């Protein structure tokens, strides 16, 4: 059987909890969440700075010139 089964994942999670403890994992989760939030905020701020102010362009109606050929 190739790949990861649900048992592999459960055993891995148990080992991680035993090694690091729940308090360290909780702090790690908070730190990662804060970093992701700051990254998204920075990306959003950068997009707003790069966008130029909208311009208003007045366009005149197009005229169609027809020529008669023989």
N, C-alpha and C positions, 0 to 999 in steps of 0.2 A: 504494500500500500504506500503510494507516494504522496507527498504533501503533508500538511499539518491537519491533524484531526482536532476535535474539540478538547480531547484529553491532553494533547500537547500544550494547547493554549492555557488550559486550567493549571497544569503543573508549572508552566512558566510563570504565570501570575502569582501562584503561591510562593515560588522561590523568590520572586522580586519583592513581595511583601515581607518575607522573612529576612531578606538581606537589608532592605532599606527601612522597614518599619512604616507604619501608616502615617506618622507625623511628617516624615521627610517626603513621602509621596504626596501628601496634601500640600506641603509648601512648594514642591516641584510643580504640581498642577497649577497652583496660583501664579507662580512665576512664568510658566509657559503661557497661561491665559493672558496675563498682563502684557507679555511680549507680543503676542499675536494682536491684541487690541491696539497697542501702540503702533505696530507695523501697519495695520489697516488705516489708522488715523493719519499716519504720515503719508501713505500712498494717496489717500483722499485729498489731503492738503496740497500735495504736489500736483495733482491733476487740476485743482482749482487755480493754482498759480500759473500753469502753462497755458490755460485757455485765454485767448485774447478777448477783449470786449467786443460784443456783437456790433456790426456796422449796419447802418441803414443805407440801402442803395435805391435811388429812385430810377426806375427804368421807364423809358418812353416807349409808347406802342410802336411796334415794328410796322414798316410800310412795305407793301409788296409791289414791285415794279414788274409789269408784264410788257413784253415786246412781241409784236406780231411778225412772224416770219412767213415768207411765201415759198 
